[in-house]
Amino acid sequence: MKKGIHPEYFEINVTRTDGKTVKMFSSVNKDLVLSTDNLNHSAWTGQRSNAGEKGRRTADFKKKFAGFGF
């Protein structure tokens, strides 16, 4: 590897939403506090906040563009 082109890495603390702290490496020398992680994000929990909106959004689209023959 070429010398002098890679960033310096620092060990930082990442605080999760449940209060647990994990050590990681980052090129930014600053500790992080997460507001979203796998404990509360819908992609991991399976809970969707907009699950009932799909039919309504489709109906709104069809109503809005009814004259175009969609």
MITI-145798 format. One record per residue: residue number from 1; residue in three letters; y, x, z of N, C-alpha, C in turn. Coordinates in pm, 1 decimal, always signed. Layout:
# residues N
n;res;n.y;n.x;n.z;ca.y;ca.x;ca.z;c.y;c.x;c.z
NUM;ALA;Y;X;Z;Y;X;Z;Y;X;Z;
...
***
This chain:
# residues 70
n;res;n.y;n.x;n.z;ca.y;ca.x;ca.z;c.y;c.x;c.z
1;MET;-118.7;+84.2;+0.0;+0.0;+0.0;+0.0;+124.4;+88.2;+0.0;
2;LYS;+227.6;+37.5;-63.4;+354.0;+110.0;-65.1;+417.7;+106.9;+73.3;
3;LYS;+478.0;+215.0;+109.6;+546.6;+223.7;+237.5;+687.7;+168.0;+224.5;
4;GLY;+735.5;+101.8;+330.5;+873.6;+57.5;+336.5;+905.1;-74.8;+267.8;
5;ILE;+805.2;-144.9;+212.3;+835.7;-271.4;+146.4;+784.7;-391.7;+225.4;
6;HIS;+704.4;-368.9;+326.2;+647.5;-478.5;+403.6;+730.9;-504.4;+528.1;
7;PRO;+746.6;-632.0;+565.6;+827.3;-662.0;+684.8;+756.3;-618.3;+813.2;
8;GLU;+833.5;-597.8;+914.8;+778.0;-564.7;+1046.0;+729.9;-694.5;+1111.4;
9;TYR;+614.1;-689.2;+1176.2;+559.4;-807.7;+1241.3;+571.4;-795.4;+1392.0;
10;PHE;+603.6;-907.7;+1455.8;+622.4;-912.6;+1600.1;+525.2;-1014.1;+1659.3;
11;GLU;+480.7;-988.2;+1781.5;+396.8;-1086.2;+1850.9;+489.8;-1187.3;+1917.3;
12;ILE;+468.4;-1315.8;+1885.7;+553.2;-1421.1;+1940.5;+467.1;-1523.8;+2012.5;
13;ASN;+529.9;-1606.7;+2092.4;+463.0;-1717.5;+2160.1;+498.9;-1847.0;+2088.7;
14;VAL;+396.3;-1925.8;+2056.5;+416.4;-2056.0;+1993.9;+371.5;-2161.1;+2094.0;
15;THR;+463.6;-2245.9;+2137.3;+433.5;-2350.6;+2234.4;+403.7;-2479.1;+2160.1;
16;ARG;+283.4;-2531.9;+2183.2;+239.3;-2654.7;+2116.8;+294.3;-2776.9;+2189.8;
17;THR;+271.0;-2895.2;+2131.4;+324.9;-3018.3;+2189.3;+261.3;-3053.2;+2322.8;
18;ASP;+141.0;-3002.5;+2350.5;+77.1;-3030.0;+2479.3;+114.7;-2927.5;+2585.5;
19;GLY;+201.9;-2832.0;+2552.0;+248.6;-2733.3;+2647.7;+171.8;-2602.4;+2645.6;
20;LYS;+60.5;-2596.0;+2575.4;-16.2;-2471.9;+2566.7;+58.7;-2371.5;+2479.9;
21;THR;+46.2;-2244.4;+2517.6;+112.1;-2137.9;+2443.5;+6.8;-2054.1;+2372.4;
22;VAL;+33.5;-2023.4;+2246.2;-56.2;-1943.2;+2163.9;+21.4;-1821.8;+2115.3;
23;LYS;-42.1;-1705.8;+2117.7;+22.1;-1585.2;+2065.8;-11.1;-1572.0;+1918.0;
24;MET;+92.1;-1545.1;+1837.4;+76.8;-1524.7;+1693.8;+167.0;-1411.0;+1650.8;
25;PHE;+154.1;-1371.0;+1525.4;+240.1;-1268.4;+1469.5;+331.0;-1330.4;+1365.4;
26;SER;+456.8;-1284.0;+1363.7;+555.1;-1336.4;+1271.1;+652.3;-1225.8;+1233.6;
27;SER;+712.6;-1238.3;+1116.7;+815.8;-1142.5;+1077.0;+950.7;-1177.9;+1138.9;
28;VAL;+958.8;-1295.4;+1200.2;+1079.9;-1337.5;+1270.9;+1053.5;-1318.6;+1420.3;
29;ASN;+1131.6;-1238.2;+1484.7;+1109.2;-1205.2;+1625.1;+1171.9;-1311.4;+1715.2;
30;LYS;+1111.8;-1432.0;+1713.4;+1165.1;-1543.3;+1791.0;+1049.7;-1635.3;+1828.9;
31;ASP;+1042.5;-1674.8;+1956.2;+939.5;-1767.7;+1999.9;+965.3;-1905.9;+1941.4;
32;LEU;+856.8;-1981.9;+1916.9;+868.0;-2114.7;+1857.9;+819.7;-2221.6;+1953.9;
33;VAL;+883.4;-2338.3;+1949.3;+838.0;-2456.0;+2021.9;+818.0;-2564.1;+1916.5;
34;LEU;+693.0;-2606.6;+1898.7;+659.8;-2703.2;+1794.3;+691.8;-2845.3;+1838.2;
35;SER;+742.9;-2925.1;+1745.4;+763.8;-3067.2;+1773.0;+652.2;-3149.5;+1710.3;
36;THR;+578.8;-3090.4;+1614.6;+467.8;-3157.4;+1547.8;+355.6;-3056.1;+1529.4;
37;ASP;+234.9;-3095.5;+1562.6;+118.2;-3012.3;+1537.1;-2.4;-3102.6;+1516.2;
38;ASN;-121.5;-3045.3;+1515.2;-240.9;-3124.1;+1485.7;-273.2;-3227.2;+1593.1;
39;LEU;-208.1;-3222.1;+1706.5;-233.9;-3319.5;+1812.2;-160.0;-3451.4;+1790.6;
40;ASN;-49.9;-3448.2;+1716.6;+28.2;-3570.5;+1701.6;+69.8;-3601.6;+1558.4;
41;HIS;+23.1;-3526.9;+1459.6;+58.7;-3554.6;+1321.0;-44.8;-3648.4;+1259.3;
42;SER;+2.3;-3744.7;+1181.1;-86.2;-3847.8;+1126.2;-192.6;-3791.6;+1031.9;
43;ALA;-168.3;-3676.8;+971.6;-268.6;-3617.9;+882.1;-394.4;-3579.1;+958.5;
44;TRP;-381.4;-3542.7;+1085.6;-496.0;-3503.1;+1166.5;-545.5;-3615.4;+1255.9;
45;THR;-457.0;-3701.2;+1301.2;-498.4;-3806.2;+1394.8;-554.4;-3927.9;+1323.5;
46;GLY;-523.7;-3944.4;+1194.5;-572.6;-4058.6;+1118.8;-488.2;-4183.2;+1135.8;
47;GLN;-382.9;-4176.6;+1213.3;-294.7;-4291.1;+1233.3;-180.7;-4283.6;+1131.8;
48;ARG;-159.2;-4389.8;+1062.9;-53.1;-4395.0;+962.7;+53.5;-4493.4;+1007.9;
49;SER;+178.0;-4451.9;+1003.0;+286.6;-4541.0;+1044.2;+326.4;-4636.0;+932.8;
50;ASN;+294.1;-4601.5;+807.2;+335.4;-4685.4;+695.2;+215.8;-4747.6;+623.8;
51;ALA;+105.7;-4767.5;+693.8;-16.8;-4817.9;+631.1;+2.5;-4957.3;+571.8;
52;GLY;+82.7;-5043.1;+632.9;+102.2;-5178.5;+583.3;+209.2;-5190.6;+477.0;
53;GLU;+277.4;-5082.2;+446.8;+388.6;-5087.9;+352.3;+344.4;-5082.5;+206.5;
54;LYS;+223.2;-5038.0;+177.4;+183.5;-5017.4;+37.9;+195.5;-5145.6;-44.3;
55;GLY;+142.1;-5254.5;+4.1;+149.7;-5379.9;-68.1;+291.3;-5430.3;-82.8;
56;ARG;+371.2;-5413.3;+20.3;+510.2;-5458.4;+15.1;+589.6;-5375.3;-84.6;
57;ARG;+567.5;-5245.0;-86.9;+641.3;-5160.5;-180.9;+602.2;-5191.3;-324.6;
58;THR;+475.7;-5220.9;-348.1;+431.1;-5257.8;-481.9;+496.2;-5388.6;-525.3;
59;ALA;+500.0;-5485.9;-435.4;+562.7;-5614.6;-466.7;+711.7;-5596.8;-493.9;
60;ASP;+779.3;-5513.1;-415.8;+921.8;-5487.2;-437.8;+944.8;-5422.0;-574.0;
61;PHE;+856.8;-5327.2;-611.7;+869.0;-5261.2;-741.0;+853.7;-5361.5;-855.1;
62;LYS;+750.0;-5444.4;-845.5;+725.0;-5542.1;-950.6;+839.9;-5640.9;-961.6;
63;LYS;+896.5;-5680.9;-848.1;+1009.7;-5773.3;-847.8;+1132.1;-5709.1;-912.5;
64;LYS;+1157.1;-5583.7;-878.2;+1274.0;-5513.5;-927.8;+1266.2;-5490.2;-1079.5;
65;PHE;+1147.5;-5458.3;-1130.3;+1132.6;-5425.5;-1270.8;+1053.5;-5531.4;-1348.0;
66;ALA;+1062.0;-5655.6;-1305.7;+985.1;-5764.5;-1368.5;+1020.6;-5781.0;-1516.2;
67;GLY;+1142.3;-5758.6;-1552.6;+1185.4;-5775.8;-1690.5;+1132.0;-5670.0;-1786.4;
68;PHE;+1076.6;-5561.5;-1735.0;+1026.5;-5452.7;-1819.5;+879.5;-5471.3;-1855.2;
69;GLY;+812.9;-5569.9;-1799.8;+674.2;-5598.1;-1833.2;+572.5;-5506.4;-1767.9;
70;PHE;+602.4;-5456.6;-1648.6;+506.2;-5372.4;-1577.5;+398.4;-5456.0;-1515.2;
***
